[in-house]
C-alpha cells in the first residue's frame, strides 16, 4: 500500500503542474490586467498611467510569461500566494477565511446526496417496474436535468420572502446578533441558513448516485449469492441490505471521489446566489477584478482538493474490492 500511495503521489505532480500552467496562461493571456479596472489611459492621465506602470512592475506583470510562472511556482513552494491586487491583503489570509465555508458546504452536500441516494436507490431496485420505481426514476431524472443556478434563484424567490414564503434566510451564514447566542442556538441558526445552499449543491449528485446505485443493485440481485440467500428463506430486507447492497456500494466509491470537483465547482454558483463567503464567491470576485494571485490560489486549492478526492476514492476502492492489485496501478 505504501509503494502504491507513493506512486500515485508522484503521478499527481505533473497533473498539478499542468493544471496550474494552463490556468496561469489563460488568465494572463486574456485581454486586460488588474490595472484595467482603474480606467482607460485617457481617463487616468499622465499621473495615473505612471501609477499603473509602477503597479504592474510591483506585481511582476511586465515580465515574460514563463518568468512569471516560475516566480509564482517559487513562491508556492514557500506557501506564499502573494498579495491580492484588489485590496492588497495576503491571499493566504483570504483563503483561510473562505475555505472553512466551502469545506462545510461541500461536506454537507456530499452527506446529503449519499444519505438520501442509498435508500432511494435500494427502494427503486427492490420494486423494479412498480409505480414507486417509475416515479423515483422520473423524479430523479427531472431533478438531475435542472440547472443549479435556476434552482437556486427559484428557491430564493419562493422560500426566502422574495415573492411567496419567508421560511429561510436569503443571504449569509448567520442571523444578526448570532454571536451573542448560545452554542445550540447558533448551530440551529447555521443549519437554517445552510438548508437551501446544501440542497442546491447536492440535489444533482443525489440523483446521479441514486441512479448508479439502482443499476448496481439490479445487477447484484441477479447474482447467485442473492438467489442462495432467498433460497435460505431470508427476508427481502435482509437480501437487499445485507447481501446485494454491500456489493452494489463498491462502484459508488469511485463516484465519491468524482463528487469532489463537482461540489467544489458548483459552490461558485451557490455561494454567489446565497451570499456565502466561501472559495467559490472569492474566485468569482477575483476573476471579475482580474486578481491574478487570488485566482491562482483558488484554482490551486481546488485542484489539490480534487486530486485528494480522486486519490481517496482509489484507495478506498482498493480496500473494499480485494480483486484489485494495488501494486499494478500506475
C-alpha positions in Angstrom: 0.0 0.0 0.0 2.9 2.4 0.8 4.5 1.9 -2.6 1.2 2.3 -4.4 0.5 5.5 -2.5 3.9 6.9 -3.3 3.5 6.2 -7.0 0.1 7.9 -7.0 1.5 10.9 -5.3 4.3 11.2 -7.8 1.8 11.0 -10.7 -0.1 13.9 -9.1 2.9 16.2 -9.6 2.7 16.5 -13.4 -1.1 16.7 -13.2 -0.9 19.6 -10.7 1.8 21.4 -12.8 -0.4 21.0 -16.0 -3.5 22.4 -14.3 -1.6 25.4 -12.8 0.3 26.1 -16.1 -2.9 26.2 -18.2 -4.7 28.3 -15.7 -1.8 30.7 -15.4 -1.5 31.1 -19.1 -5.2 31.6 -19.6 -5.7 34.4 -17.1 -2.5 36.2 -18.1 -3.1 36.0 -21.9 -6.7 37.2 -21.6 -7.2 40.9 -22.6 -6.7 43.3 -19.8 -4.9 43.1 -16.4 -5.6 44.3 -12.8 -5.0 47.9 -13.9 -7.9 47.8 -16.4 -10.3 48.5 -13.6 -8.7 51.8 -13.0 -9.9 53.2 -16.3 -8.7 53.9 -19.8 -5.4 55.7 -20.4 -7.3 58.9 -21.3 -9.2 58.7 -18.0 -6.0 58.0 -15.9 -4.0 60.9 -17.3 -0.2 61.1 -17.1 0.0 60.6 -13.3 -2.4 57.7 -13.4 -0.6 56.0 -16.2 2.7 56.3 -14.2 1.0 54.8 -11.1 -0.4 51.9 -13.3 3.0 51.2 -14.7 4.5 51.2 -11.2 1.8 48.8 -10.0 2.4 46.4 -13.0 6.2 46.4 -12.1 5.5 45.7 -8.5 3.2 42.8 -9.4 5.7 41.5 -11.9 3.3 41.9 -14.8 6.0 43.5 -17.0 8.0 40.2 -17.1 7.7 37.5 -19.7 5.0 34.9 -19.1 7.4 31.9 -18.4 9.4 34.0 -15.9 6.2 35.0 -14.1 5.1 31.4 -13.9 8.4 30.3 -12.5 8.3 33.1 -10.0 4.8 32.0 -8.9 6.0 28.4 -8.5 8.9 29.5 -6.4 6.5 31.4 -4.1 4.1 28.5 -4.0 6.9 26.2 -2.7 7.1 28.6 0.3 3.3 28.6 0.7 3.3 32.2 -0.4 0.4 33.2 -2.7 1.4 36.8 -2.7 -0.9 39.9 -2.2 -4.3 40.5 -3.7 -4.2 43.2 -6.4 -7.8 44.1 -5.4 -7.2 45.1 -1.7 -3.5 44.3 -1.1 -4.3 41.7 1.5 -2.3 38.5 1.7 -4.1 35.9 -0.4 -3.4 33.2 2.1 -5.4 35.2 4.7 -8.4 35.4 2.3 -8.2 31.7 1.6 -8.1 30.9 5.3 -11.3 32.9 5.7 -13.1 31.4 2.7 -12.0 27.7 2.9 -14.0 26.6 6.0 -17.2 27.8 4.5 -16.6 25.9 1.2 -15.5 22.7 3.1 -18.5 22.8 5.3 -20.9 23.4 2.4 -19.3 20.7 0.2 -19.2 18.2 3.1 -22.8 18.7 3.9 -23.8 18.5 0.2 -21.9 15.2 -0.1 -23.5 13.8 3.1 -27.0 14.9 1.9 -26.6 13.4 -1.6 -25.3 10.0 -0.4 -27.5 9.7 2.7 -30.7 10.1 0.6 -29.4 8.3 -2.6 -28.8 5.0 -0.9 -32.4 4.3 0.4 -33.9 5.7 -2.8 -31.7 3.5 -5.0 -32.4 0.4 -2.9 -36.2 1.2 -3.0 -36.2 1.5 -6.7 -34.2 -1.7 -7.3 -36.3 -3.6 -4.8 -39.5 -2.8 -6.6 -38.3 -2.7 -10.1 -41.1 -1.8 -12.6 -43.5 -0.7 -9.9 -45.2 2.7 -9.7 -42.7 3.6 -6.9 -39.7 2.7 -9.2 -41.1 4.6 -12.1 -41.9 7.6 -10.0 -38.5 7.7 -8.5 -36.8 7.3 -11.9 -38.8 10.1 -13.4 -38.3 12.4 -10.4 -34.5 11.7 -10.2 -34.1 12.2 -14.0 -36.0 15.5 -13.8 -34.0 16.6 -10.8 -30.7 15.9 -12.5 -31.8 17.9 -15.6 -32.5 21.1 -13.7 -29.6 23.6 -13.7 -28.4 24.6 -10.2 -28.4 28.3 -10.8 -32.1 28.2 -11.8 -33.0 26.1 -8.8 -31.0 28.4 -6.5 -32.7 31.6 -7.9 -36.1 29.9 -7.8 -35.7 28.9 -4.1 -34.6 32.4 -3.2 -37.7 33.8 -4.9 -40.1 31.3 -3.4 -38.8 30.4 0.1 -36.9 33.4 1.3 -39.6 36.1 1.2 -38.9 37.2 -2.3 -42.5 36.7 -3.6 -44.1 33.9 -1.6 -42.9 32.3 1.6 -40.3 33.6 4.1 -39.1 30.3 5.5 -35.4 30.6 5.1 -32.8 33.4 5.0 -31.7 34.6 1.6 -28.1 35.6 2.4 -25.2 34.8 4.7 -24.3 32.2 7.3 -25.8 33.6 10.4 -28.5 36.0 11.6 -27.7 39.5 13.0 -26.6 39.2 16.7 -26.0 35.4 16.5 -22.6 36.0 18.1 -24.3 36.5 21.4 -26.4 33.4 21.3 -25.6 30.0 22.9 -23.9 27.2 21.1 -27.1 25.2 20.3 -29.0 28.2 19.1 -26.0 29.3 16.9 -25.9 25.7 15.5 -29.6 25.7 14.6 -29.2 29.1 13.0 -26.3 27.9 10.9 -28.3 24.9 9.8 -31.2 27.1 8.9 -29.0 29.3 6.7 -27.4 26.3 5.0 -30.5 24.3 4.2 -31.1 25.8 0.8 -27.5 26.1 -0.3 -26.8 22.4 0.7 -29.9 21.3 -1.3 -28.8 23.3 -4.3 -25.3 21.9 -4.2 -26.3 18.2 -3.6 -29.5 17.5 -5.4 -27.9 16.7 -8.8 -25.4 14.4 -7.1 -28.2 12.8 -5.2 -30.0 11.9 -8.5 -26.7 10.6 -10.1 -25.8 8.4 -7.1 -29.3 7.0 -6.7 -29.4 6.0 -10.4 -26.0 4.4 -10.2 -26.9 2.5 -7.0 -30.2 1.3 -8.6 -28.3 -0.1 -11.5 -25.7 -1.7 -9.2 -28.5 -3.2 -7.1 -30.3 -4.7 -10.1 -27.0 -6.3 -11.2 -26.3 -7.7 -7.7 -29.9 -9.1 -7.4 -29.2 -11.3 -10.4 -26.1 -13.0 -8.8 -26.1 -16.5 -7.5 -25.4 -15.5 -3.9 -28.6 -13.5 -3.8 -30.6 -16.5 -5.1 -28.9 -18.6 -2.4 -29.9 -16.1 0.3 -33.5 -16.1 -0.9 -33.5 -19.9 -1.0 -32.4 -20.0 2.6 -35.6 -18.1 3.5 -34.1 -14.7 4.3 -36.5 -11.8 4.3 -36.4 -9.4 1.4 -34.9 -6.6 3.6 -32.1 -8.9 4.6 -31.4 -9.9 1.0 -31.4 -6.2 -0.2 -29.4 -4.6 2.6 -27.1 -7.4 3.9 -26.2 -9.1 0.6 -27.0 -7.0 -2.5 -26.3 -3.6 -1.1 -22.8 -4.4 0.2 -21.7 -5.3 -3.3 -23.6 -2.6 -5.1 -21.8 0.0 -2.9 -18.4 -0.7 -4.4 -18.8 1.3 -7.6 -20.1 4.2 -5.5 -16.6 4.6 -4.1 -15.5 6.0 -7.5 -18.4 8.4 -7.5 -17.4 9.6 -4.1 -14.0 10.8 -5.4 -15.6 12.3 -8.6 -18.1 14.2 -6.5 -15.4 16.4 -5.0 -14.7 18.5 -8.2 -18.5 18.7 -8.9 -19.2 20.1 -5.4 -16.3 22.5 -5.4 -17.2 23.8 -8.9 -20.9 24.0 -8.0 -20.1 26.1 -4.9 -19.2 29.0 -7.2 -22.9 29.5 -8.2 -24.4 28.5 -4.9 -22.2 30.8 -2.8 -22.7 33.7 -5.2 -26.5 33.4 -5.1 -26.8 32.9 -1.3 -24.0 35.3 -0.4 -21.8 32.8 1.3 -18.2 33.9 2.0 -16.6 30.8 0.5 -14.0 29.9 -2.1 -16.5 30.0 -4.9 -17.5 33.5 -4.2 -13.9 34.6 -3.7 -12.9 33.1 -7.0 -15.8 34.7 -8.8 -14.9 38.1 -7.4 -11.2 37.6 -8.2 -12.0 36.8 -11.9 -14.2 39.9 -12.1 -11.4 42.1 -10.8 -8.5 40.4 -12.6 -7.0 39.5 -9.3 -4.4 37.0 -10.7 -2.9 35.9 -7.4 -6.3 35.1 -5.9 -7.5 33.3 -9.0 -4.4 31.1 -9.0 -4.7 30.4 -5.2 -8.3 29.4 -5.6 -7.5 27.2 -8.6 -4.6 25.6 -6.9 -6.6 24.7 -3.8 -9.4 23.4 -5.8 -7.0 21.2 -7.9 -5.4 19.9 -4.7 -8.9 19.0 -3.2 -9.9 17.3 -6.4 -6.8 15.2 -6.7 -7.1 14.3 -3.0 -10.7 13.2 -3.5 -9.7 11.0 -6.5 -6.8 9.5 -4.6 -9.0 8.8 -1.6 -11.6 7.0 -3.9 -8.8 4.9 -5.4 -7.5 3.9 -2.0 -11.0 3.1 -0.7 -11.7 1.1 -3.9 -8.6 -1.0 -3.4 -9.6 -1.7 0.2 -13.2 -2.7 -0.4 -12.5 -4.8 -3.5 -9.8 -7.4 -2.8 -9.6 -8.3 -6.5 -7.8 -5.1 -7.3 -4.0 -5.4 -7.3 -2.7 -2.3 -5.5 0.7 -2.8 -6.9 -0.4 -2.8 -10.5 -1.9 0.6 -10.5 0.1 3.4 -12.2 
